[in-house]
Each structure stands twice: as structure tokens, then as C-alpha cells.
Amino acid sequence: MFQGTGSDVGKSLIVAGLARAFANRGLKAAPFKPQNMSNNAAVTLEGGEIGRAQALQARAARLAPSVDMNPVLLKPQGAAGSQIVVQGEVLCAAPARDYQAMKPSLLPRVLESFSRLRASADIVLIEGAGSAAEINLRAGDIANMGFAQAVDAPVVLIGDIDRGGIFPQLVGCRAVLDEADAALVEGFIVNKFRGDPSLFSEGLALIAKRTGWRPLGLAPFFAEAARLPAEDSLALRHAGRAGQGVKIAVPAPPNIANFDDLDPLRAEPGIAVEFVRPGTPLPGDAALVILPGSKATIADLMAFRAEGWHIDLLAHRRRGARVLGICGGYQMLGKSVADPLGLEGPPGETEGLGLLDVTTVLEGRKTLREVRGEVVAGGAPFKGYEMHAGATAGPDCARPVLRLADGRCDGAASADGLVEGVYAHGLFAEEAPRAALLGRLGVAPSALRYEAAIEATLDALAAHLERHLDVDALLEIAR
């Protein structure tokens, strides 16, 4: 089990890289995260949902993603607290305090998923959540040491030297863990190192002396990680503007979800994708504004207006520029969003941005499925997935954006075709629909093969960890 001294220390990335490294050695290595908190999610073959990071780890292991790889997923959604997804299906929504009381009752299902994975794999790579040293949450814990104790899993602790304070990170964890938990820790990894590694050999020895844990590697900063889908919105702190060329603006509201939809566009050399943070107006020179997915459409719609972005968007529209809404962003573009069941907060209805003649009603049953088909304008083939609670209807739906293989249509477009909305995620990972969008923006498509680039990055990550970690020792620890 790989636990961290804090969030964003590189746990997900190390598990993904080791999954590919072990797969390259001929082992079936299954990823597992007992509890995750993220609004970046993926659809599994069973029609459930798991954290995006576990789907990437499954891909690294050359396995199909399964709901058992992330049995508890918490999806923050504003006033309603977090939506709690258990083994791929929504259980309920609850504030943080209520969830803390629920955790012990979820452990049997977490153990059930783990047992199935363990029976089907040569090795299970378990990822903790947040910090191993959150001792205020230790009672009832199912994400870190509580889970490790339940399955008697050896633990490797990961610290992030790039953020500074690596000694208090690791030695401090040892100081606050109780003896039974500390005894599970077999070693530590110092991650995201920059500079001459020989200068830190004494540092590794000092940490080992203070903790009694053996060093298992000093992993240099892996810059290519930026090419991989991010686990959660923490990544947006560093996103800013990517690339040079025709500008695409992406307002980033508080409950942004599945923003990895934009990763293939960020990788295009002729495109500059700019995530617009609160307190900043939408840029006036954008050729396209994309409203991304949201885990709390109504709350994000209100936040959108509070920022004044609705005024900027109307000015953008008057200039004859394009607008695209994806999932929650599509819902926001309509005339209204109704929540009669109070799924996101108090029941009610909120006025939309009014750029599409459609209305949305949020419903209790979530749509989760993989989809494929073609773009109506030009016939470019695509594949992706749907993940939404809500049904959208109205006159502009008579001009759908996508035609699905099962005969259904998805999306809506304005009469002039400059405003479009779709439910399908993952649309631009494929070359053909991405090239179609670039063509509408006057940008020649590049030679980018996005999916192949992800595979190459996972292979490079595996090789990076094989060079800098004691992978053989990790296997011995697992044995």
C-alpha cells in the first residue's frame, strides 16, 4: 500500500508507473484505492464510475477499469456535501460529518471489492488518500492505516521534496503515527526530486535513522506527468494557459468536473487553452469558450453569474465567436435548470444562460455508459462516455451535435451553429472530432495522436521508476 505524507505527493502517479512496470514484467497488477475524493471520474465496463486516477492506473496495468478498483468515491457537490458512490453506484449525498459516521459501515464493501481483486491478480497496488498522518480521522478510517490494518498490507510512505520540508513530512509522520500503524511501514520514497541526487544521499540516511524505515528510492521530478489526465482539481492550480495559437477559454467554477476533456486540446500545438479562475474575466480574444462539466450545475451557474462571466459570455457571443458546453456546461447554456428532487441542494429551478433554447431537469437516476457514433456535421467518428443526472429537451435539440451508434442523438445547437452543447465526455481524445473542431476554428490539425501519446508516457513513467526506485525490493515487500 502506497500512502503519502499529504495530498498531491505523487501517489497516483507512482502506482500508475509501477502498474505499467509490473505489467511489462509479465505480472497482472491491479490498482486499488479504497476511498477517493474527486470530481474527475470514469465509466467502467459494468456501467459504474470510479476515480479517473484508478481508470488511468488500470490502463497502465493493461486491465479494463472495474468498480472494484475504487469502491468508495466521494464527489463534492456544493451545498449537498459530497455524493457518495459505492461500488460504482450512487448511494446518497451527505455532508462531511455524516460521512465520517458512515465509514465503518462501508468497510465490508471495500473489503469485498479488495478480495475480488486480490483473487484475480498477481499483485494489488493500493493507493491511500491524502495523508497517512491525519490522526484526527484515524478512528473508522478506511482510506489509509485503517484499511492497511484490516488487510495487513505492508505500507510504503511517499514524501514530496518539491514542496519543501521533506524531513518534517516523513519524520513527522513517524512521530504522530501510533506504534501499530508505524510498524506496517516498510520503507519510504522521496518523490519529485530536482537536482543532483548524490547531494541527497545523506538526507535519505538521516530520514532512515530517524524513522527506522528503509529508503526505497529517490524519484526525480517527472515533467511528462503533465501529459496524463489529472486526478482532481488540485491540478488546476498549475494549469494556467497552455500552448500558443488560437485561444480557447475555459471558465473554472468551484465544482468543475471531468476537465480532462480538455487535455487533448491543450496538447495541440496550434491551440492555447486558458483556464479562467474566479476573479478574472473571460478573455475578449478567445475564439471559443468551453463550459466544462460540473458536479453541481446550479451552484456553478450561480458562481458563473457572481463572477460576471455571463456578461463576458454574451459579449463573446455578440462578437460571433463560438461556445461549447459539455455535460453540466451544456445544461448551463439552456434557459433553465430545475432540481425538483433537491439533488444538489434545496429543490427549485434556476435561470440558465439562455444561449440554447433547451431546458434541463435533474433526475435521481444517473446516466453512466460508454458511447460511440459520429459528429453530425461532417460525420467524424468518435467514442466517449456519458455521466450525468438530468434530461435536456427543447427546440434546439432538433439540431443534435452527435449521432450515437444506438440511434440516439446527443446535444443541441443554436440556429447559426455557433453555440453547441453535448453530454458526451472524451470527445476530443479521438483525432477525427478534434480535427473537425480545429477546422471550425481555422486551425490545421497536427500530427498529434493523443491516445498513443498517453501510452508512450506511461511506458516512460514505468522506465523512470524502474531506474530510480528499488522495484525488486517492492516486490519482495509485497511477497
C-alpha positions, -999 to 999 in steps of 0.1 A, spaced: 0 0 0 13 34 -10 4 62 14 15 98 13 26 125 37 -1 146 21 -22 152 -9 -6 156 -44 27 140 -34 25 117 -64 8 85 -50 -14 81 -81 14 86 -105 37 61 -87 10 35 -86 3 40 -124 40 38 -132 45 6 -112 14 -9 -126 29 -5 -161 63 -16 -149 49 -48 -134 27 -54 -165 59 -51 -186 74 -78 -163 45 -101 -171 26 -96 -139 -11 -89 -135 -10 -58 -112 -44 -45 -102 -47 -9 -88 -70 -3 -58 -80 28 -39 -104 21 -10 -117 57 -9 -111 86 -33 -124 121 -34 -126 136 -69 -150 150 -95 -128 136 -123 -144 102 -128 -145 74 -154 -172 50 -165 -164 13 -161 -174 -17 -183 -201 -26 -156 -217 8 -161 -204 22 -128 -180 50 -120 -146 53 -104 -120 79 -99 -102 90 -131 -68 81 -115 -78 45 -110 -90 43 -146 -56 55 -157 -39 30 -134 -60 2 -149 -49 13 -183 -13 13 -172 -18 -22 -159 -34 -31 -193 -67 -40 -175 -102 -29 -180 -113 -5 -153 -136 -20 -127 -158 -6 -99 -138 -28 -75 -107 -7 -81 -123 23 -63 -152 10 -42 -158 44 -24 -158 76 -45 -167 109 -29 -178 136 -54 -181 171 -38 -212 189 -50 -216 222 -32 -244 227 -7 -253 190 -7 -219 179 6 -205 150 -13 -222 124 -35 -211 90 -21 -206 64 -48 -202 28 -36 -190 1 -59 -199 23 -89 -234 34 -79 -246 65 -61 -256 56 -25 -265 91 -12 -253 126 -7 -240 136 28 -220 164 45 -185 155 57 -196 150 93 -223 125 84 -199 107 61 -174 102 89 -201 83 108 -209 62 78 -174 50 71 -173 19 93 -205 6 76 -187 9 42 -156 -11 52 -173 -45 44 -180 -35 9 -145 -21 5 -130 -54 17 -154 -73 -6 -140 -54 -36 -104 -58 -24 -109 -96 -20 -122 -99 -56 -92 -80 -69 -67 -99 -48 -81 -132 -61 -78 -122 -97 -43 -105 -97 -7 -114 -90 -2 -82 -70 -26 -54 -59 -12 -19 -57 -32 0 -31 -32 38 -30 -40 57 1 -58 91 2 -45 124 15 -21 120 44 -12 89 64 -9 112 94 -44 125 96 -47 111 131 -79 131 138 -96 109 112 -79 76 123 -110 62 141 -131 45 115 -105 51 87 -110 31 55 -86 51 33 -51 48 49 -39 29 80 -74 17 89 -75 -2 56 -39 -13 59 -46 -28 93 -77 -45 81 -59 -64 53 -24 -65 69 -9 -46 40 27 -35 41 30 3 36 54 24 16 52 61 26 58 88 -2 70 123 5 72 152 -19 105 170 -17 95 196 -44 71 213 -20 99 216 7 100 202 42 107 166 33 122 159 68 92 170 88 70 153 62 84 119 68 99 121 103 67 140 114 45 112 101 66 87 121 62 109 152 24 110 151 16 75 139 8 51 167 32 21 170 9 -4 155 4 18 123 41 27 121 50 -10 123 32 -15 90 55 9 72 83 -10 54 100 19 37 97 54 21 101 70 -13 112 107 -18 94 119 -48 98 149 -73 135 155 -66 152 181 -87 190 184 -90 220 162 -83 207 130 -65 241 124 -49 236 155 -28 207 139 -10 222 105 -1 229 118 34 193 131 35 180 96 28 202 81 55 190 107 81 154 100 74 160 63 77 178 68 110 150 90 125 122 68 113 136 32 112 122 29 77 144 19 48 147 42 17 133 26 -14 141 53 -39 147 89 -48 125 97 -78 134 127 -99 106 151 -110 88 135 -139 78 165 -161 60 143 -186 33 136 -160 16 168 -172 5 148 -203 -16 124 -182 -51 130 -171 -52 148 -137 -68 131 -107 -87 162 -94 -90 200 -95 -57 204 -75 -41 202 -109 -58 234 -120 -36 254 -96 -8 248 -121 -28 247 -153 -29 284 -163 -26 288 -201 -12 260 -222 2 264 -257 4 291 -283 -21 299 -310 -59 303 -313 -72 308 -278 -99 286 -261 -111 300 -228 -124 276 -201 -141 292 -171 -133 271 -140 -162 272 -115 -159 257 -80 -174 223 -89 -156 217 -122 -156 180 -132 -140 158 -158 -119 187 -171 -96 161 -187 -119 165 -216 -97 195 -225 -63 177 -223 -62 167 -260 -68 203 -269 -42 215 -245 -17 192 -263 -24 207 -297 4 230 -309 -20 254 -327 -42 259 -296 -38 279 -264 -62 267 -237 -67 291 -208 -84 281 -176 -101 312 -163 -101 313 -125 -125 333 -103 -117 370 -101 -106 370 -138 -128 380 -167 -133 358 -197 -107 369 -223 -121 390 -251 -98 374 -278 -110 338 -273 -122 321 -305 -141 295 -284 -154 294 -248 -159 259 -234 -181 254 -204 -168 222 -188 -185 195 -168 -198 203 -133 -207 182 -103 -231 209 -91 -246 226 -121 -269 250 -103 -242 261 -78 -217 266 -106 -243 285 -126 -248 309 -97 -210 312 -93 -207 319 -130 -231 348 -127 -214 361 -95 -181 363 -114 -198 383 -141 -188 357 -166 -224 356 -181 -218 392 -192 -185 383 -208 -201 353 -225 -228 374 -240 -202 399 -253 -183 369 -267 -214 357 -285 -221 391 -299 -186 391 -315 -197 360 -334 -174 336 -316 -181 300 -307 -194 285 -274 -194 248 -264 -209 233 -233 -200 198 -221 -224 179 -197 -230 204 -169 -218 232 -191 -244 221 -217 -271 223 -191 -260 258 -180 -263 271 -216 -300 264 -217 -329 285 -205 -333 268 -171 -321 240 -148 -346 225 -125 -338 204 -94 -372 191 -82 -358 164 -60 -332 186 -43 -303 165 -56 -278 194 -54 -294 215 -26 -329 229 -19 -354 219 -46 -360 246 -71 -353 260 -106 -326 284 -118 -325 305 -149 -298 294 -173 -275 314 -196 -301 313 -224 -277 307 -253 -296 275 -262 -333 270 -264 -334 240 -241 -343 232 -205 -329 207 -181 -345 187 -153 -322 169 -129 -333 134 -121 -325 108 -95 -311 82 -118 -276 89 -132 -268 80 -168 -235 61 -169 -224 45 -202 -198 44 -229 -209 58 -262 -197 59 -298 -211 73 -330 -204 103 -353 -204 140 -353 -235 151 -372 -216 179 -391 -191 161 -413 -196 125 -399 -163 123 -379 -164 91 -358 -160 94 -320 -161 75 -288 -166 87 -253 -189 83 -222 -219 98 -206 -220 106 -169 -249 129 -159 -280 132 -138 -306 151 -159 -325 152 -191 -324 181 -216 -350 189 -241 -361 218 -263 -363 232 -298 -325 234 -303 -323 196 -297 -337 193 -332 -302 202 -343 -282 175 -324 -244 176 -324 -237 139 -322 -254 108 -336 -249 78 -315 -244 42 -328 -276 30 -310 -297 55 -330 -300 82 -302 -288 117 -307 -269 139 -282 -267 176 -278 -282 208 -292 -270 237 -314 -282 272 -320 -297 282 -353 -264 297 -365 -244 267 -352 -221 289 -331 -234 276 -297 -234 238 -291 -238 216 -261 -233 178 -257 -234 153 -228 -207 131 -242 -173 133 -225 -140 124 -240 -149 137 -274 -115 152 -284 -93 122 -275 -101 109 -310 -83 126 -339 -113 130 -362 -137 150 -340 -107 171 -327 -97 179 -362 -133 189 -370 -133 213 -341 -99 227 -351 -111 232 -386 -140 253 -374 -115 275 -356 -93 278 -386 -65 257 -372 -49 230 -392 -48 196 -374 -15 184 -362 1 150 -362 -9 145 -325 -21 110 -317 -34 117 -282 -41 81 -271 -7 69 -284 9 98 -265 -7 86 -233 6 51 -238 41 64 -245 40 85 -214 30 55 -192 59 35 -207 83 64 -200 70 66 -164 75 29 -159 111 31 -171 116 62 -149 105 43 -118 125 12 -127 156 34 -129 151 53 -96 131 30 -73 141 -4 -58 113 -22 -77 127 -56 -68 125 -46 -31 89 -35 -35 80 -69 -49 97 -86 -20 78 -64 4 46 -75 -13 55 -111 -10 
